[in-house]
């Protein structure tokens, strides 16, 4: 056989078929799954943040409603009602943010200690502590309503800006109620 015959037997060069875009390679599937997981995680966190912001705004609005009800009238009964209303708002926030600590059952000094440990209580002086711990049991009460409102507002804001894990050492034991 001569070289021309051999060359005549050769077929033309065949180019390989083009790589199709579907189905994608395994790496693309893994990347898509990771993007989907990250997206759902981010969406969940944003939703939780929005819910926390809404709950904080509702608590602050309720606190302002308490102050408005106090401003509508004067007298010792209105002041006692205001202290109880503020205490109720603080307890509801504590129940939402720290359900494991069972703050609804705390009274007296244990309630004040809980407030001091869980949020910004720098404005919580002895007069406000006495009003919050024993105010509902008194007939006469001396308390600065604006100071109480500011303290409650700063505590609520600080609680909602923190992580939701309850502080350590707040578990109730028998006899911790006053």
Secondary structure, DSSP 4 states (H G I P E B T S, - for coil): --HHHHHHHPPPPPPPPPPPSSSPPHHHHHHHHHHHHHHHHHHHHHHHHHHHHHHHHHHHHHHHHHHHHHHH--SHHHHHHHHHHHHHHHHHHHHHH-GGGTGGG--HHHHHHHHHHHS--TT--HHHHHHHHHGGG-S-----HHHHHHHHHHHHHHHHHS-SPPPTT----TT---
